[in-house]
Amino acid sequence: MLYVYQCKICSYKIEKSHSIKDEPFNNLFCTRCRQKTPVKRLICGGAFILKGSGWAKDGYHKVK
């Protein structure tokens, strides 16, 4: 899953991918502040990425 965290120092948003079973991050390296800072996980809608040949890429979705 893709999660969005927000730096508590500069409010920069950081995207991190990890399993839903993993514990959320407490500290992350912020590329804007250039520091390892405490972060807050934001509530976002679920996102997923289709990789490879999906049904939309190979024409499977077309009804004949």
Secondary structure, DSSP 8 states (H G I E B T S, - for coil): -EEEEEETTT--EEEEE--TTS---SEEEETTTTEEEEEEE----------SS-TTTTTTT---
